[in-house]
Amino acid sequence: MRLTQFHDLVREEFGQVRGDSLLVDHVIPALGGKTAADAIEDGIDPRIVWRALCDEYDVPPQRR
């Protein structure tokens, strides 16, 4: 998954403001206690980060 696609999915699912906030403010245990932004910066594949966000916020499978 490309980073631009990741950001598009986050904004489509959570909205612009909330999505941007989630990326930098919400710590995700499945990502080793990192925020989504930190995980991507550390080299974790955006697809893995997207799936972790989806799991964390119970995004239905058809929108993952």
Summary of the structure (lengths in Angstrom):
residues: 64
radius of gyration: 10.4
end to end distance: 12.2
largest distance: 28.1
contacts: 171
relative contact order: 0.18
helix: 70%
strand: 6%
